[in-house]
Amino acid sequence: MSESRRAGFVAILGAPNVGKSTLLNRLVGTKVSIVSPKAQTTRRRIVGITIRGDTQIMFVDTPGIFDARSGRRLERAMVRAAWSAASDADLVLVVVDAKRGLDRATRLVFEGLRESRTPRFLVVNKIDLVKRRVELLPLVDAANRELAFEATWLVSAEKEDGLDDLRAAVASRMPEGPWLFPEDQVSDLSNRALAAEITREQVFLLLHQELPYSITVETENWVESPDGSEIRIDQTIYVLRESQKAIVLGRGGHQIRAIGERARKELERIFEARVHLFLFVKVRERWLEDPERYAAMGLEFSG
């Protein structure tokens, strides 16, 4: 192994819906974190792995940070996971939405980092939604006056604008050390866990505003053909109440079929195999208070 190899963890931190998961996927070069327009889609710490030259970079997607002190246990656990990832990182990318600017949620992120000694970059995302880049200068100036950053990057994760320079700068800041994952691994998620996330993404995209937050998905069974060309996946969508089960199923089962069809197509694209996906819906009234469910999501139950 080359003595010049480098490896490090980079936490992607920010308020809900600033584009952290899209940024992670684009920086890694493949989909490892689900994306939806709904806030708090990301529930768990997800590591996306990429290699640049002799450097292996572990980008850590985190749940959006917000004031969860009066929220549900799950929300508090998600915010704790985000701060934990930031404290363990070698570098923090603080993502700000170019249009929303320094709103209350973003200032909460800044406040939480004020005493941190971890190096950090400011990443202003969604610049494609702003007419002229010169309009971003007041935002960049205000952000750097509120919190010290080593560098500022203007990017559009959706359009992949500015990401090559950001990736190069991140690589240059990684410490010397051996690579921590095999060269061909792109995520720390198992295939079973990624498949559950993909189905949950479709639940978020197809169901109304509130219901997705009462839902979790688990992959119960995974069987591959000997040549790997076909995969059978059995998953259970857990809800809190019978009324929610009826919504997920839809009239005559149309909703669950739509979720399954969209998830299956995405899974076939990711795993490059024919997928046979079987979805079941069950009521688990207290899954939000079940320590095992939190462990499955990589979250701490306490607090």
Rosetta silent file (secondary structure, phi, psi, omega in degrees, C-alpha in Angstrom):
SEQUENCE: MSESRRAGFVAILGAPNVGKSTLLNRLVGTKVSIVSPKAQTTRRRIVGITIRGDTQIMFVDTPGIFDARSGRRLERAMVRAAWSAASDADLVLVVVDAKRGLDRATRLVFEGLRESRTPRFLVVNKIDLVKRRVELLPLVDAANRELAFEATWLVSAEKEDGLDDLRAAVASRMPEGPWLFPEDQVSDLSNRALAAEITREQVFLLLHQELPYSITVETENWVESPDGSEIRIDQTIYVLRESQKAIVLGRGGHQIRAIGERARKELERIFEARVHLFLFVKVRERWLEDPERYAAMGLEFSG
SCORE:     score description
SCORE:     0.000 S_00000001
   1 L     0.000  136.103 -178.357    0.000    0.000    0.000 S_00000001
   2 L   -64.676  135.928  178.584    1.265    3.416   -0.936 S_00000001
   3 L   -68.265  -18.906 -175.944    2.553    5.490    1.952 S_00000001
   4 L   -86.965    2.200 -177.564    0.994    8.580    0.350 S_00000001
   5 L   -65.288  148.195  178.897   -2.563    7.316    0.684 S_00000001
   6 E  -128.916  155.370  176.039   -5.097    9.486    2.466 S_00000001
   7 E  -158.541  143.403  179.388   -8.531    8.815    3.929 S_00000001
   8 E  -167.793  164.752 -179.514  -11.014   10.844    5.912 S_00000001
   9 E  -104.398  135.909 -179.364  -14.629   11.498    6.851 S_00000001
  10 E  -124.795  111.775  179.814  -16.515   14.562    5.632 S_00000001
  11 E   -83.896  131.254  175.735  -19.823   15.377    7.339 S_00000001
  12 E  -100.262  111.187 -169.548  -22.431   17.115    5.196 S_00000001
  13 E  -120.170  146.922  176.755  -24.389   19.279    7.622 S_00000001
  14 E   171.515  176.117  176.512  -27.284   21.667    7.199 S_00000001
  15 L   -70.455  167.065  176.236  -30.907   22.516    7.798 S_00000001
  16 L   -59.923  143.182  172.124  -33.635   20.275    6.329 S_00000001
  17 L    65.210   32.349  174.519  -34.114   20.418    2.549 S_00000001
  18 L   -97.552   -0.167  176.030  -30.942   22.290    1.596 S_00000001
  19 L    98.537   25.182 -177.161  -29.901   19.497   -0.774 S_00000001
  20 H   -64.430  -44.969 -176.761  -27.490   17.455    1.352 S_00000001
  21 H   -68.318  -40.150  175.868  -28.515   14.058   -0.021 S_00000001
  22 H   -62.631  -41.221  178.003  -28.385   15.204   -3.635 S_00000001
  23 H   -61.009  -45.176  178.524  -24.951   16.694   -2.954 S_00000001
  24 H   -58.403  -49.514 -178.279  -23.766   13.396   -1.447 S_00000001
  25 H   -59.310  -41.813 -178.845  -25.014   11.386   -4.416 S_00000001
  26 H   -69.770  -38.905  179.652  -23.350   13.712   -6.922 S_00000001
  27 H   -67.563  -34.315  179.757  -20.042   13.799   -5.035 S_00000001
  28 H   -81.149  -32.666  178.617  -19.950    9.997   -4.834 S_00000001
  29 L    97.867    5.169  175.979  -21.150    9.545   -8.407 S_00000001
  30 L  -157.370  165.718 -176.890  -24.026    7.161   -7.687 S_00000001
  31 L   -80.182  116.491  175.317  -27.185    7.048   -5.604 S_00000001
  32 L  -125.144  -11.761 -179.702  -26.500    6.066   -2.015 S_00000001
  33 L  -132.776  136.063 -175.701  -28.949    8.376   -0.201 S_00000001
  34 L   -76.196  156.900 -174.315  -32.634    8.830   -0.972 S_00000001
  35 L  -135.123  135.532  170.496  -34.059   12.182   -2.014 S_00000001
  36 L  -152.434  162.723  179.200  -37.527   13.719   -1.786 S_00000001
  37 L   -70.240  -12.215 -176.475  -38.954   17.244   -1.541 S_00000001
  38 L   -81.328  139.947  177.647  -40.148   16.518    2.003 S_00000001
  39 L   -64.854  152.421  175.440  -38.050   17.692    4.942 S_00000001
  40 L    63.004   31.500  173.789  -36.362   15.075    7.130 S_00000001
  41 L   -64.157  -43.226  179.553  -36.304   12.396    4.428 S_00000001
  42 L   -76.062  121.431 -179.240  -32.847   11.347    5.642 S_00000001
  43 L  -106.756  -25.755 -170.970  -33.187    9.533    8.968 S_00000001
  44 L  -123.305  162.770  173.329  -29.857    7.828    9.366 S_00000001
  45 L   -75.014  119.381 -178.670  -26.177    8.563    9.010 S_00000001
  46 E  -121.069  128.846 -179.499  -25.248    7.330    5.522 S_00000001
  47 E  -102.084  123.854  172.466  -21.672    7.146    4.276 S_00000001
  48 E  -107.490  132.634 -169.720  -20.969    7.541    0.571 S_00000001
  49 E  -114.393  131.492  176.232  -17.448    6.559   -0.481 S_00000001
  50 E  -139.993  160.686 -178.077  -15.442    7.919   -3.383 S_00000001
  51 E  -123.441  132.100  174.448  -11.809    7.878   -4.462 S_00000001
  52 E  -128.675  106.695 -176.698   -9.841   10.760   -5.902 S_00000001
  53 L    62.853 -123.487  179.304   -6.279    9.804   -6.801 S_00000001
  54 L   -92.874   12.751 -174.215   -4.666    8.357   -3.692 S_00000001
  55 E  -114.823  128.328  172.928   -7.431    9.687   -1.427 S_00000001
  56 E  -102.452  123.670 -176.799  -10.503    7.830   -0.204 S_00000001
  57 E  -112.386  127.118  176.058  -13.228   10.212    0.947 S_00000001
  58 E  -104.569   98.576  176.519  -16.118    9.104    3.141 S_00000001
  59 E   -81.208  129.307 -176.572  -18.916   11.661    2.728 S_00000001
  60 E  -109.592  109.453  173.560  -21.439   11.383    5.567 S_00000001
  61 E   -76.202  140.933 -176.897  -25.014   12.394    4.794 S_00000001
  62 L  -131.369  153.955  173.107  -26.864   13.510    7.925 S_00000001
  63 L   -59.765  150.216  177.832  -30.458   14.254    8.896 S_00000001
  64 L   -63.600  140.148 -178.040  -31.403   17.909    8.641 S_00000001
  65 L   -91.153  131.583  175.901  -30.785   19.874   11.817 S_00000001
  66 L  -152.115  174.388 -179.939  -33.681   21.728   13.404 S_00000001
  67 L   -78.036   98.934 -175.096  -34.926   22.507   16.908 S_00000001
  68 L  -104.852   13.937 -174.921  -36.202   19.069   17.924 S_00000001
  69 L   -60.056  -34.553 -179.535  -36.269   19.590   21.687 S_00000001
  70 L  -101.611    9.392 -176.910  -40.068   19.446   21.789 S_00000001
  71 L   -88.402 -172.756  179.673  -40.349   16.927   18.953 S_00000001
  72 L   -72.812  163.483 -179.627  -40.786   13.183   18.861 S_00000001
  73 H   -55.942  -41.622 -179.435  -38.097   10.766   20.012 S_00000001
  74 H   -60.872  -43.566 -179.534  -37.262    9.920   16.386 S_00000001
  75 H   -63.656  -42.056  178.492  -36.695   13.571   15.514 S_00000001
  76 H   -64.094  -39.549  179.125  -34.427   14.080   18.528 S_00000001
  77 H   -65.161  -38.361  179.224  -32.462   10.947   17.621 S_00000001
  78 H   -63.805  -44.545 -179.644  -32.022   12.172   14.046 S_00000001
  79 H   -66.200  -39.482  176.586  -30.631   15.537   15.147 S_00000001
  80 H   -60.759  -39.549  179.818  -28.264   13.831   17.617 S_00000001
  81 H   -62.643  -38.339  179.551  -26.994   11.629   14.781 S_00000001
  82 H   -65.271  -46.335 -179.412  -26.225   14.698   12.686 S_00000001
  83 H   -67.140  -34.798  178.123  -24.244   16.409   15.430 S_00000001
  84 H   -63.749  -42.273  178.650  -22.404   13.170   16.225 S_00000001
  85 H   -62.234  -39.462 -179.898  -21.304   12.829   12.594 S_00000001
  86 H   -65.877  -39.837 -177.715  -20.032   16.394   12.628 S_00000001
  87 H   -70.821  -25.060 -178.474  -18.010   15.867   15.808 S_00000001
  88 H   -91.418   -5.542 -170.898  -16.369   12.716   14.400 S_00000001
  89 L   -83.201  159.383  171.746  -15.484   14.197   10.992 S_00000001
  90 L   -86.859  -20.893 -179.561  -12.172   15.421    9.635 S_00000001
  91 E  -154.931  143.832  177.898  -13.994   18.154    7.706 S_00000001
  92 E  -117.429  129.517  171.040  -17.517   19.570    7.769 S_00000001
  93 E   -99.036  113.637  179.541  -19.383   20.859    4.726 S_00000001
  94 E   -94.897  111.810 -172.875  -22.017   23.307    5.952 S_00000001
  95 E   -95.498  130.615  178.965  -24.676   23.458    3.248 S_00000001
  96 E  -123.926  135.839  177.138  -26.820   26.579    2.800 S_00000001
  97 E   -75.738  124.593 -175.004  -29.708   26.959    0.359 S_00000001
  98 L   -60.630  -33.649 -178.254  -28.909   29.859   -1.997 S_00000001
  99 L   -83.734  -40.392 -178.451  -32.520   31.040   -2.090 S_00000001
 100 L   -75.150  -30.491  178.511  -33.423   30.551    1.589 S_00000001
 101 L    66.771 -146.746 -175.937  -30.182   32.066    2.842 S_00000001
 102 L   -88.727   71.514  177.898  -29.496   32.363    6.551 S_00000001
 103 L   -79.230 -178.801 -174.506  -32.895   31.345    7.829 S_00000001
 104 H   -60.064  -42.816 -178.232  -33.607   30.312   11.398 S_00000001
 105 H   -65.246  -39.130  179.434  -32.749   26.633   10.836 S_00000001
 106 H   -68.813  -37.871  177.262  -29.409   27.470    9.199 S_00000001
 107 H   -65.466  -30.041  175.627  -28.496   29.837   12.012 S_00000001
 108 H   -65.151  -38.477  175.897  -29.193   26.989   14.436 S_00000001
 109 H   -63.544  -46.509  179.236  -26.589   24.924   12.563 S_00000001
 110 H   -57.911  -44.501 -177.691  -24.107   27.811   12.737 S_00000001
 111 H   -62.461  -39.740 -179.374  -24.701   28.195   16.467 S_00000001
 112 H   -68.653  -20.566 -179.003  -24.068   24.503   17.078 S_00000001
 113 H   -97.378   -3.809 -170.612  -20.730   24.696   15.265 S_00000001
 114 L   -59.056  -36.486 -178.607  -19.481   27.863   16.904 S_00000001
 115 L   -93.630   -2.293 -177.137  -17.298   26.079   19.463 S_00000001
 116 L   -75.517  141.131  177.397  -16.204   23.286   17.119 S_00000001
 117 L  -100.569    2.084  178.257  -12.566   23.120   16.064 S_00000001
 118 L   -68.944  131.820  177.147  -13.244   20.820   13.120 S_00000001
 119 L   -56.599  146.304 -178.241  -12.283   22.499    9.815 S_00000001
 120 E  -144.835  145.150  173.040  -15.324   23.535    7.780 S_00000001
 121 E  -110.265  144.184  169.796  -16.239   24.710    4.306 S_00000001
 122 E   -90.814  125.842  178.555  -19.304   26.771    3.468 S_00000001
 123 E  -118.655  107.464  176.935  -21.189   25.219    0.536 S_00000001
 124 E   -89.185  111.322 -173.997  -23.881   27.447   -0.958 S_00000001
 125 E  -101.037  165.691  178.048  -26.104   25.038   -2.897 S_00000001
 126 L    65.951   36.166 -179.536  -28.874   25.511   -5.479 S_00000001
 127 H   -68.606  -15.208  176.819  -27.161   28.447   -7.152 S_00000001
 128 H   -68.612  -14.363  179.811  -29.034   27.505  -10.337 S_00000001
 129 H   -92.618    0.474  178.039  -32.147   28.928   -8.650 S_00000001
 130 L  -110.137  135.969 -171.840  -30.568   32.369   -8.313 S_00000001
 131 L   -63.147  -46.846 -177.574  -30.489   34.604  -11.382 S_00000001
 132 L  -132.579  139.958 -178.414  -26.995   35.996  -11.000 S_00000001
 133 H   -64.416  -26.643  179.909  -24.074   34.770   -8.933 S_00000001
 134 H   -62.102  -25.947  178.821  -23.293   38.324   -7.876 S_00000001
 135 H   -67.844  -16.218 -179.284  -26.528   38.196   -5.877 S_00000001
 136 H   -83.743  -14.502 -176.031  -24.912   35.535   -3.683 S_00000001
 137 H   -59.355  -43.054  177.133  -22.117   37.811   -2.466 S_00000001
 138 H   -61.985  -36.657  177.895  -24.152   39.347    0.400 S_00000001
 139 H   -65.277  -45.887  179.661  -25.136   35.849    1.569 S_00000001
 140 H   -61.535  -42.813 -179.464  -21.528   34.623    1.466 S_00000001
 141 H   -64.092  -45.789 -178.647  -20.349   37.726    3.329 S_00000001
 142 H   -64.540  -40.962 -179.299  -23.034   37.423    6.018 S_00000001
 143 H   -64.165  -43.055 -178.789  -22.362   33.707    6.529 S_00000001
 144 H   -72.933  -21.304  173.932  -18.619   34.212    6.925 S_00000001
 145 H   -77.866  -30.253 -179.846  -19.212   37.028    9.393 S_00000001
 146 H   -80.449  -31.674 -177.456  -21.440   34.790   11.518 S_00000001
 147 L  -149.450  137.697 -177.870  -19.131   31.751   11.437 S_00000001
 148 L   -77.615  127.995  176.527  -15.538   31.295   10.332 S_00000001
 149 L  -122.297  146.782  178.429  -15.067   29.070    7.265 S_00000001
 150 L   -73.912  -29.454  179.764  -11.820   27.989    5.626 S_00000001
 151 E  -161.032  159.387  178.451  -13.324   28.356    2.160 S_00000001
 152 E  -122.819  136.963 -179.190  -16.622   29.021    0.410 S_00000001
 153 E  -127.159  132.358  176.962  -17.998   27.058   -2.547 S_00000001
 154 E  -103.866  117.681 -173.151  -20.889   28.002   -4.809 S_00000001
 155 L  -139.019  161.850  164.689  -22.454   24.866   -6.282 S_00000001
 156 E  -126.270  104.420  179.397  -25.530   23.341   -7.790 S_00000001
 157 L   -62.850  -39.318 -178.501  -25.673   19.703   -6.760 S_00000001
 158 L   -61.539  -41.750 -177.927  -28.664   19.146   -9.048 S_00000001
 159 L   -94.130   -0.915 -177.991  -26.812   20.522  -12.096 S_00000001
 160 L    58.558   38.538 -179.706  -23.388   19.199  -10.938 S_00000001
 161 E   -96.711  124.418  176.725  -21.981   22.704  -11.157 S_00000001
 162 L    84.952    2.203 -173.732  -18.857   23.446   -9.108 S_00000001
 163 H   -79.182  -29.665  179.459  -18.513   19.944   -7.686 S_00000001
 164 H   -62.388  -44.854  179.364  -15.171   19.020   -9.275 S_00000001
 165 H   -66.134  -39.799  178.386  -13.406   21.896   -7.532 S_00000001
 166 H   -63.503  -45.057 -179.580  -15.155   21.127   -4.248 S_00000001
 167 H   -61.109  -41.694  179.764  -14.211   17.446   -4.469 S_00000001
 168 H   -64.745  -42.053 -179.990  -10.567   18.338   -5.171 S_00000001
 169 H   -66.060  -39.788  177.627  -10.436   20.749   -2.228 S_00000001
 170 H   -62.413  -45.798 -179.562  -11.967   18.167    0.098 S_00000001
 171 H   -58.414  -38.716 -178.295   -9.449   15.536   -1.024 S_00000001
 172 H   -67.297  -18.775 -178.329   -6.564   17.890   -0.295 S_00000001
 173 L   -96.140   -2.176 -178.372   -7.741   18.239    3.315 S_00000001
 174 L   -77.002  142.463 -178.777   -7.914   14.533    4.129 S_00000001
 175 L   -74.822  156.175  175.399   -5.296   13.169    6.561 S_00000001
 176 E   -66.185  142.570  178.891   -2.699   10.597    5.600 S_00000001
 177 L   161.597  166.630 -177.954   -3.704    7.056    6.360 S_00000001
 178 L   -71.068  153.841  173.789   -4.838    3.729    4.888 S_00000001
 179 L   -66.483  145.175 -173.380   -8.092    3.399    3.004 S_00000001
 180 L  -101.104  -12.152 -178.879  -10.890    2.161    5.242 S_00000001
 181 L  -133.059  155.928  174.732  -13.139    0.482    2.659 S_00000001
 182 L   -56.688  151.111 -173.043  -12.576   -1.762   -0.384 S_00000001
 183 L   -60.177  -30.524 -176.478  -11.863    0.192   -3.551 S_00000001
 184 L   -95.847    5.456 -179.262  -15.166   -0.770   -5.211 S_00000001
 185 L   -87.454  133.036 -176.203  -17.438   -0.042   -2.230 S_00000001
 186 L  -111.905   -6.450 -179.673  -19.591    3.089   -2.574 S_00000001
 187 E  -156.987  158.035  174.508  -21.580    3.036    0.685 S_00000001
 188 L   -88.739   -4.906  177.791  -21.575    1.614    4.182 S_00000001
 189 L   -75.152  139.379  171.234  -25.212    0.552    3.747 S_00000001
 190 L   -71.381  162.126  177.220  -25.891   -3.117    3.121 S_00000001
 191 H   -59.419  -37.847  179.020  -27.896   -3.988    0.015 S_00000001
 192 H   -63.296  -43.519 -179.295  -30.842   -4.892    2.244 S_00000001
 193 H   -68.288  -40.846  178.557  -30.732   -1.527    4.003 S_00000001
 194 H   -63.453  -41.049  179.280  -30.352    0.394    0.736 S_00000001
 195 H   -61.924  -39.968  177.326  -33.318   -1.472   -0.754 S_00000001
 196 H   -64.246  -39.216  177.957  -35.453   -0.512    2.257 S_00000001
 197 H   -64.689  -39.479 -179.701  -34.422    3.117    1.833 S_00000001
 198 H   -62.997  -42.481  177.539  -35.356    3.063   -1.864 S_00000001
 199 H   -66.468  -40.109  178.331  -38.862    1.813   -1.063 S_00000001
 200 H   -63.173  -35.022  176.482  -39.214    4.403    1.709 S_00000001
 201 H   -58.470  -44.134 -179.801  -38.233    7.075   -0.815 S_00000001
 202 H   -68.076  -32.904  173.787  -41.171    6.083   -3.011 S_00000001
 203 H   -61.057  -44.620  179.247  -43.480    6.181    0.008 S_00000001
 204 H   -63.079  -38.289 -175.599  -42.341    9.757    0.633 S_00000001
 205 H   -76.257  -29.106 -172.518  -42.838   10.711   -3.004 S_00000001
 206 H  -101.971  -22.154 -178.425  -46.284    9.164   -3.446 S_00000001
 207 L   -99.632  166.043 -172.978  -48.062    9.685   -0.132 S_00000001
 208 L   -73.027 -178.733 -164.267  -49.280   12.929    1.380 S_00000001
 209 L   -57.585  -45.457 -170.323  -47.365   15.268    3.641 S_00000001
 210 L   -89.357  -37.272 -170.927  -47.760   13.728    7.109 S_00000001
 211 H   -56.713  -41.894 -176.809  -48.086    9.978    6.649 S_00000001
 212 H   -54.709  -28.049 -177.566  -44.496    9.161    5.540 S_00000001
 213 H   -74.316  -12.616  177.224  -43.124   10.213    8.928 S_00000001
 214 H   -98.589   12.244 -172.780  -45.177    7.439   10.580 S_00000001
 215 L  -120.104  142.169  168.960  -43.728    4.788    8.276 S_00000001
 216 E  -135.524  153.781 -177.296  -40.624    2.629    8.317 S_00000001
 217 E  -123.473  136.098  177.366  -39.554   -0.041    5.834 S_00000001
 218 E  -129.763  137.076  175.057  -37.628   -3.229    6.561 S_00000001
 219 E   -86.441  112.451 -175.051  -36.179   -5.782    4.149 S_00000001
 220 E   -89.523  -28.407 -175.136  -37.257   -9.147    5.534 S_00000001
 221 E  -149.877  142.830 -178.661  -35.868  -11.447    2.841 S_00000001
 222 E  -145.485  115.816 -178.899  -33.264  -11.224    0.055 S_00000001
 223 E  -131.165  124.172  178.220  -32.527  -14.082   -2.345 S_00000001
 224 E  -104.985  146.832  173.737  -30.270  -13.818   -5.396 S_00000001
 225 L   -68.665  158.780 -177.142  -30.111  -16.244   -8.301 S_00000001
 226 L   -54.294  -35.559 -178.882  -26.794  -18.139   -8.640 S_00000001
 227 L   -93.235    3.162  176.976  -25.607  -15.855  -11.456 S_00000001
 228 L    74.995    8.853 -176.215  -26.822  -12.677   -9.735 S_00000001
 229 L   -83.667  -16.015  179.948  -29.130  -11.739  -12.607 S_00000001
 230 E  -136.225  144.550  179.105  -32.307  -11.880  -10.500 S_00000001
 231 E  -133.629  130.786  170.111  -33.123  -10.829   -6.939 S_00000001
 232 E  -101.104  127.405 -179.151  -36.215  -11.550   -4.877 S_00000001
 233 E  -125.634  124.608  174.042  -36.800   -8.932   -2.185 S_00000001
 234 E  -109.592  126.036 -178.533  -39.525   -9.149    0.470 S_00000001
 235 E  -130.474  150.534  174.458  -40.167   -5.967    2.425 S_00000001
 236 E  -117.620  129.275  172.496  -42.593   -4.855    5.101 S_00000001
 237 E   -95.801  115.890 -179.124  -43.874   -1.304    5.370 S_00000001
 238 E   -97.424  134.554  177.139  -44.741   -0.678    9.017 S_00000001
 239 E  -124.491  170.798 -175.913  -47.326    1.938    9.995 S_00000001
 240 L   -88.977  -27.775 -173.452  -48.689    3.091   13.335 S_00000001
 241 L  -140.650  158.991  178.424  -52.452    2.628   12.784 S_00000001
 242 H   -60.530  -36.509 -179.911  -54.953    0.642   10.719 S_00000001
 243 H   -62.816  -34.322  178.039  -56.133    3.877    9.070 S_00000001
 244 H   -71.944  -35.934  177.239  -52.595    4.465    7.792 S_00000001
 245 H   -59.447  -41.722  179.663  -52.415    0.911    6.445 S_00000001
 246 H   -62.760  -36.366  179.670  -55.501    1.617    4.336 S_00000001
 247 H   -68.422  -43.068 -179.769  -53.851    4.741    2.883 S_00000001
 248 H   -63.855  -41.011  179.907  -50.657    2.871    1.966 S_00000001
 249 H   -69.794  -40.881 -177.706  -52.629    0.101    0.297 S_00000001
 250 L    75.417  166.319 -179.444  -54.978    2.485   -1.534 S_00000001
 251 H   -63.014  123.250 -179.740  -58.312    1.612   -3.078 S_00000001
 252 H    65.305   16.602  179.572  -58.064   -1.869   -4.526 S_00000001
 253 H    79.957   13.658 -174.865  -54.331   -1.925   -3.708 S_00000001
 254 H   -67.287  -33.659 -176.391  -53.471    0.714   -6.340 S_00000001
 255 H   -71.479  -45.091 -179.488  -51.186    2.729   -4.043 S_00000001
 256 H   -65.780  -32.778  177.278  -49.041   -0.164   -2.863 S_00000001
 257 H   -66.661  -40.590  179.212  -48.721   -1.343   -6.473 S_00000001
 258 H   -65.171  -42.618  177.237  -47.531    2.104   -7.552 S_00000001
 259 H   -60.331  -47.010 -177.821  -44.994    2.233   -4.712 S_00000001
 260 H   -64.161  -41.038 -178.761  -43.751   -1.244   -5.571 S_00000001
 261 H   -65.694  -43.520 -179.869  -43.459   -0.596   -9.300 S_00000001
 262 H   -68.568  -40.390  178.346  -41.467    2.602   -8.849 S_00000001
 263 H   -65.214  -41.699 -179.261  -39.231    1.065   -6.183 S_00000001
 264 H   -59.901  -45.116 -179.605  -38.637   -2.020   -8.333 S_00000001
 265 H   -62.417  -40.285  179.357  -37.483    0.059  -11.308 S_00000001
 266 H   -68.527  -40.012  178.776  -35.090    2.045   -9.140 S_00000001
 267 H   -64.989  -38.879  178.322  -33.732   -1.117   -7.517 S_00000001
 268 H   -65.101  -36.632  178.052  -33.143   -2.709  -10.924 S_00000001
 269 H   -66.350  -42.964 -176.738  -31.212    0.372  -12.005 S_00000001
 270 H   -70.956  -46.096 -173.675  -29.058    0.361   -8.868 S_00000001
 271 H   -92.970   -5.106  177.082  -28.379   -3.377   -8.640 S_00000001
 272 L    52.294   49.115  178.889  -28.292   -4.003  -12.418 S_00000001
 273 L  -152.475  161.103  174.174  -30.445   -7.117  -12.068 S_00000001
 274 E   -75.445  129.171 -175.752  -34.052   -8.137  -12.524 S_00000001
 275 E  -113.530  131.565  171.929  -35.855   -7.499   -9.235 S_00000001
 276 E  -108.831  105.655 -173.367  -38.947   -9.266   -7.947 S_00000001
 277 E  -106.564  126.259  179.143  -40.214   -7.006   -5.155 S_00000001
 278 E  -119.264  119.032 -176.557  -42.948   -8.129   -2.764 S_00000001
 279 E  -109.745  138.167  176.242  -44.354   -5.506   -0.383 S_00000001
 280 E  -127.167  150.076  179.102  -46.460   -6.106    2.715 S_00000001
 281 E  -120.399  126.243 -179.735  -48.044   -3.537    5.034 S_00000001
 282 E  -132.692  151.909  176.046  -48.360   -4.193    8.750 S_00000001
 283 E   -90.967  125.979  172.543  -49.432   -2.182   11.769 S_00000001
 284 L  -131.946   94.253 -165.054  -46.824   -1.827   14.490 S_00000001
 285 L   -60.081  -32.369 -173.321  -48.368    0.699   16.837 S_00000001
 286 L  -118.157   33.249 -178.568  -45.305    1.575   18.883 S_00000001
 287 H   -65.613  -26.380  177.780  -42.436    1.266   16.416 S_00000001
 288 H   -69.070  -12.183  178.063  -41.484    4.868   17.177 S_00000001
 289 H  -117.441   21.747 -177.368  -40.768    3.708   20.751 S_00000001
 290 L  -104.824  112.769 -178.423  -39.015    0.441   19.836 S_00000001
 291 H   -55.883  -32.931 -179.556  -35.234    0.432   20.482 S_00000001
 292 H   -64.773  -35.320  179.462  -34.712   -2.277   17.848 S_00000001
 293 H   -67.250  -37.813  178.747  -36.140   -0.060   15.110 S_00000001
 294 H   -67.289  -41.161  178.093  -33.733    2.723   16.078 S_00000001
 295 H   -61.316  -39.121  179.820  -30.806    0.300   16.046 S_00000001
 296 H   -65.311  -29.068  178.268  -31.847   -0.828   12.554 S_00000001
 297 L   -90.692    0.813 -178.972  -31.738    2.804   11.425 S_00000001
 298 L    73.997   25.987 -177.995  -28.369    3.405   13.085 S_00000001
 299 L  -112.296  154.060  175.006  -29.875    5.816   15.609 S_00000001
 300 L   -83.876  135.851 -177.431  -29.537    6.050   19.391 S_00000001
 301 L   -81.663  -31.225 -171.821  -32.774    5.352   21.231 S_00000001
 302 L   -65.726  154.138  173.781  -31.976    7.215   24.441 S_00000001
 303 L    93.427    0.000    0.000  -33.049   10.789   25.111 S_00000001
